[in-house]
Amino acid sequence: MNGKILIVEDEAKLANLLVDYLKTSGFEPFSLSNGTEAVPWIREHKPDLVLLDLMLPGRDGMDICREVRTFSRVPVIMVTAKVEEIDRLLGLELGADDYICKPFSPREVVARVKAVLRRAHDGKTFQAHGLVLDEHRYRAALRGQDLGLTAVEFKLLQVLVINPGRIYNRQQLMEKIYPDDRFVSDRTIDGHIKKLRRKLEAVDPETKLIQSVYGVGYKFESEP
């Protein structure tokens, strides 16, 4: 088997179709139809990837993804009929690894599952000044304590960490963390940086790893 896949989808025909296609591709799929069942199942069974519908009975996909990211870096692909940019962006900022819009081809879903798992399995670990970034799990820890970063926050921190001392302006950082050319304000970067600093300082109030360069942008630097 290529991995255990949890499908959280309340449309029975669609869920069964995905189960069939994933089985044919060598995966071990499981299906849930109610959002309230998802988090307990993930905690107990530890799937390799979750296909998570946005609109579910009992509990919506955004809320589920938010809680899952408090204890697991399991790859999550959001499945949604909503096409508004804010929904897509919010899903990724909550920690989702990808999203698929309905209607879709089951073959496309299988291809996306394989791609996300491949990225996870090809991950690397970076270490600098008490900070450890595990690209395999999208997990960052400072002095051994998990920072609880979203996927976007992790990507932003990773860009800075692997190029210490290099100054990035907002546009460069947006291109790194939003490679699909979506439209977001450059001030979005300031918001992410603020959240990153808050999470770093919650572990070490004296940390100065992310520094502002007035009028230019941001850089990762060792502490004085």
N, C-alpha and C positions, 0 to 999 in steps of 0.2 A: 504494500500500500504506500501511496505517496504522501499520506497525511490525513489526519482527522479533521473534517470540515463540519462546522455547525452552521446550519441554515436556519435563520429566524425569519419566517415568512408566513403570513396568515392566509395567503392565496394558495389553497391546497394543490390546484393543478400546477401552478408555477413551482411550488416547492417540490412536488413529485418529479417534475421535469428536470429540475436542477439536480435532484438526487440521482436520477438515472444517468444524466450526462457526466456527473462527477464520478459515479461508480465505474462507468465505461472508461474513464480516463485514469482509473487506478486509485482514486481517493476513497476514503471511508466517510461518507456523509451521514449526518444526523439532522433531523428536522424538528423544529419547535414552531408552534403557531401563536403562542401567547407571550407577550413581552415580559411578563412577570416571571417566567420560567428561565429566562436567558442567563441572568447573572449566577444563580445557584448552579446551573448546569455547567457554566464555564469554570466556576470555582472547583467543582468536583471532577470534571472530566478533562480539563486543560486541553482544549482543541488546538490544532496547529494554525487554524484560521477561522474567522467568523464572517459569514455573509449576513449582514444585518439590515433588514428592511427599516425604513424610516418610520412609516405609519403602521403601528401594531396595536392590537387590543391589549389592554392591561397596562402597558408601559411603552412609551415611544423609543425609537432607536437612538435618538440623541441622548436621552437620559441613561439608557443602558450603556452606551459607549462611554459616557462621562464616568459612570461608576466602575466599569471594567478597567479604565485607565488608572484608577486608584490602586489597583493590585496586580495588573497584568499588562504586558506589552504584546499580547497576542495580536497578530495582524488582523485588522478589521476592514472589510470592504462594505461601505454603506450602499444600500440599494434604495433608490427613491424615484417616485413619480414626479416629484417637484423639481423644476429645472431652474428656479431662481438662483442667481449667483450667491446670494446670502446663505441659502441652505447648503450649497456645496461647500462654501468657505467655512461655515460653522462646523459642518461635519468633519472637515479635515483639522480644524483648530481644536476640536475636542479630542483628537488623537486617532482619527480614522486614517488608514493608509492609502485608501483609494475610494472612488465612488463610481457607481454605474447607474445610469438613468433608464427607467422603464419608458417604452418597451425596449427589450434587448434580445439579442440572440443568445441562447444557452452556450453556444460555442464561444462567444465573446466572454461570458462569465468564466468559463473554464480557463480561457487564455489569461484573463486578468488574475485569477487565482494562482495560476502557475507563475506569472510574472512577479506578483507580490511575494510569494513564498521564495522564489529565486533570489529576490533582493534581500529578503531576511536571512537566507542561508549564506549569502555571499558577504555578510556584514563584517565589519572590522571593529577593533577596539582602539580607542585613543586615550592616552593618559597625559595629564599635565597639571602640576601644582595641586595635587589632591583631588583633581577632577577626573573621572573616568567616564568615557562615552562608549556605550556598547551599541554599535550600529545594527547588530544582529537583532536586538530586542527594542531598539529605539529607547534605550534607558540611559539616563545620566545620573551619576552619583557624585556627591562631594563629601570627601572624608568618610566614605562608606555609607552615606545616607542618601537614599533615592530622592531625587528632586521632583519626581512626579510631573515631568514635562509633557506637553502635548507634542504631536508629531511636528508641527510647525516650529515650536520652540526648540525642539531637539535639532532640527535641520539648521536653524539659525545659529545655535550655539556651536554646532559641528563645523560650520563654515568658518567661524571665528577661531575655533580652537586649532584646527589643522593648519592655519596660517597665522601663527602668533606674531603680533606686531604689525601685521598688514592692516591698513586703514581701508574700510569699505564704506562707500557712501550708501544712502538708502536705496538708490536705484539698483546698484550692484547686488545688494542683499535681497531685494525683491526678485531679481532674476534668478538668484540661487535657490530660493525657497518656494517660488511660484513659477516653475519652468513651463507651465501650460499657458502663459501669457494672459492670465485672467486680469481683470481690471481691479486694482485695489489702490487706495491712496498711499503715498509714500510715508505718511504719518502712521500707517499701520505698523511699520517697522519700529517706530518709537514705542508703540504700545507693547509689542512683543519684547523689546529690550527691557522695558519697565517691569514686565512680569518675570522675565528671566532674572533680573537683579533681585527682585523681591524673593524669589525662590532660593537663590544662592545665599542671600543674606539671612534667610530663615534658618539656614544651617550654620553659617558663619557670618555674623554681623559685620565683621571687619573686612570681608572679601572685597577686592577691587579688581576682579578678573576682567570685567567688561568695562572699558573706559570710553568716554566720549571725547572726540576730537572736535573742538568747536568749529562750526561752519563746514565741517567735512563729513564726519560719520562716526563709526565705531571701530574698536579694535579689541582683541584679546591680548592681555598682557599679564606677565607674572606680577605677583603682589610685591610691593616694595619691601 
